[in-house]
Amino acid sequence: MRELLTAIPDAEVLLALEPEELGAKLLFLVKTGRRSFHPDEMARELWSSVTTPVGQQYPRAQMAAIEQALSEAWAWLQAQGLMIPEPGTNGQNGWRVLSRRARKFESEAEFVNYAIARRLPKEALHPRISGPVWMSFMRGEFETAAFQAMKAVEVAVREAAGLADSDIGTRLMRKAFDVDKGNLTDKAADASERQALSDLFAGAIGVYKNPHSHRDVCLDDPAEAAEIVMLANHLLRIVDARAATRRQA
C-alpha cells in the first residue's frame, strides 16, 4: 500500500485524521489502483520490506496506532455501504470491493459532501420533513431541502393557527405568534419571550424560505443546509407543542 505513503507521508497527519477523512483517502487510492483488495493485506504492505523499502516506511513505533486508524477507516467505509465483500469465496476470506455508490464519487470534495450529509439522520427529523426533505438532502439538492423544510414550517403554522391560505410568509408568522392575540402565542410566557418567539419564526421564514420562493438561491454547502433543516425541525417541534396546548384549551 505504498500509495498511502505517497498520499500521506507524515504518520502524525495520518493519525490526526478522523475515520471518515482517512476513509476518503483509502477509497480513492483503491479506486484508482485496484479492483479488489484485502484491508489486512494492504496494511501489511506498509511494513513489508518487499513492497516498501525500510527507509520509506512509517515509524515502527507507531505501527499499532496506524493499524488501528486504518481499521477504523475501513470499518467506517463498510458501515456506510461503500465497501462490500467481493462475491464468492474471496469475499468470505476477507477480500473487498467498492460498492456502486463508492465508484460514483468523482472527487474527494464530493465524498466530503456525502460524509457531511450522513450527519443528518432521518430518524431525528420531524415526520413532516423526514421524507421528501431528507431525500432531497441525500441527493445533494441542498437548496430544495432547505426550501422544503421551511415551507413545511409555514404550512404547519397555518394549520395549527387555523389561518387562511392567503396568510403567507413573515405576515403569517407575525399573525400566528402575535404577542397579544396570536393563536399560537403562549399567554403564560413573559411578553418579551412571546415577542422573541414571533421574531424567531418570522426571521427564519424571511431569511431561509422567502428568498427561495422568489429567486434562485445557490446553496451548495451541505453543512449549512443541514443546519437550516435542523432549524426547521426545531420550529416544527415548537408548533406541535403550541398546537397541542391550543387543542387542550
N, C-alpha and C positions, 0 to 999 in steps of 0.2 A: 504494500500500500504506500509506495513511495510518493504517490500523487499527493497524499495528505501532508507529507513533509515539505513538499514544494508549496502547497497552498497555505499551510500554517507552520512555518519553520520554527516558531517560538513556542516551546512547551507551555510557558506561562500564559500565553494568549489562548492556546487551546483549552487549558484548564479553566480559564475565566469565562468561556462561552457557556450559555445556557444550553440544555439538551436540544431545544428546537433550533438554536443557532448552529450548533455543531452538526445537527441532523441535516440542515440545509447544505452544509459543505459536503457531507458524505453523500447525500443524494446526487448532487451534481457531479461529484467525482465518479460515482458509479455510473451515472447516466452517460457520461462521455467516454467511458473506457471499458465497461463490462456489461454483458447481457445478464449473467447470473453471478452471484457472489456468496461467499460464506463469511459472515461477520467475524467469527473466531479466527479463520484463516487469514483474513485481511489484517487483523490485529497482530498476529504472529509475524506477518511480513515486516512490520515496523522494526522488529528486534532481530530478524534473521540476517546474518552476515552474507548469506547467499543473495538475497534480494536487495539489501540495503547495507552499504559499507558502514562499519562501526562509527567512523568519524561523522557520518551524516545522520545518525540515529538520534532520537530524543534521549535525554539523560536517563540512564538506567535507574537512578534513584527515584525517578518519577513514573516508573513503569506501572505500578499498581494504580496510581491516581489517574493516569492517562487511560488505562484499560477500563477503569470504572466509568470515566467520562464517555468513552466510546460506547460502552454497554448501555449507558443511559440514553445516548443519542439514537442508537439502533432501536432501543425499546420504544422511544417516543415515535419514531417513524412507523414502527409496526402498530402501535396503538392508534395512529391516525389513518391506518389503512393504506399507507404509502409504500410499505414493504411487505411482501407476502411470500409464503413458501413456494418454491419452484414446483410445478406439477410433477407428480411421480415420486419415485423413491429418493431422488435428490432432495426434494423438499422435506422428506421425513428425516433426512440426515443433516439438516441444518442449512441447506442452500436456499438462497432467497433471490427474488427478482423484484423489480419496481412495479408497482401497480399501474393500471392505465392512467389514473389521475396523476400519479407522480411523473409519468412520462410526458404529461401535457405542459408541465412548467417550463417556461422558456428562459427564465432568469431567476436569480436569487431574490431580486426585488419582488417579483411576482409571488415567490414562495413566502417571503416575509408577510405580504398582504394576506396570504392564506392562513399563516400561523396566527396572525392577529385576529382574523375573522373567527377562528376557532375559539376565541376567548368570549364569544357571545353565545352562551349556552341557551338552546331553545327552551329547555325546561324552566329557565329562570324568567322567561318573558310572560307578560300578561296574555291571556287567551286571545285578546283582540289583535295582537301583533305577533304571536308565536308562529303563525302560519305564513302568510304572504310576505310579511316584513323580513322574517328570518330567511326565507328562501331568496328574496331579492339580495339580502346581505351576503349570503353564501355564494351567490352567482357573481358577486363583485359589483352589483348595481347599487352603489352606496347612496347616490342621490335619491334613487327611487325608495330605498329602505327608509331613509330619513324622512322623506315626504309622507310615505305611507304611515309611519309611526305617529307623526304629528297630526295627520288627518284623522287617525283613529282617536286621538285625544279630542279633537274638535267634535267628532261625531258622538263620542261618549258624553262629553259635557252637554251637548244639545239635548241628547236623550234624557240624561239624568235630571237636567234642569227643566225639562218639559217646554223647551222653547221652539220657535218656528224655524223652518228650513232657511228662511231669509236672514236669520241671525247667523253670521259667519265671522271667522277670524277674531281679531282682537275685540271687536264690538261684542261678540258672543261671550267672550271670557269676562269682560267687564260687567255684562248684564247678569251672567250666571253667578259671579262672585262679587256682586255689588255689596259693599260693606254693610249697608242698611237693609236692603230688600232682595238681595240675590238669593235665588232658590238653593244655591249650594254653599252659601256662606255659613260659617259656624257662629251663630249668635252668642254662644257661650265664650268664644275667644275674645281676647282684647281687640279693640278696634284697629290698632296698628298691625296686629297679626292678620286680621281679615284683609286689610289693605295689602299687606305683603303677599298674601296668597293670590289675590287678584292680580297683582303685579307679576307674580311668578308665571301664572298661566298666560296672561296677555303677552308678556315678554317672550316666553318660549314659542308661542304661536307666531308672534310678529317676526321673530328672528329666524326660526327654523322651518315654519310651514308656509307663511305668506310669500317669501321670495321664490320658493319653488313653484308656487302656483302661478306666478306672473312672468317668470323668465327662466331661461336655462341657467342652472347653478352648478358649477363644477365642484364636485366633492369626491376626491379620489383618495382620501386618507381613511383607511378602514378604522383606525383608532378613533378619529374624530366622529365618524359615522356611528360607531358603536356607542360612544358617549351620548350622542343625540338620541339614539334608540333607547338607551337606558334612562335618559331623562324623561322621554315619553312614557316609558314603562312606569316610572315613579309617579308621574302625573295621573296615569290611569288608576293606580292604586288609591290615590287620594280621591279621585272621582268616585270610585267604588265605595269608599268609606263614607263620603258625603251623601251619596245616593241611598245607602243603607240607613243612615240617620234620618234622611228625609222620609223614607218609607215608614219608619217606626213612628215618626211624628204624625 
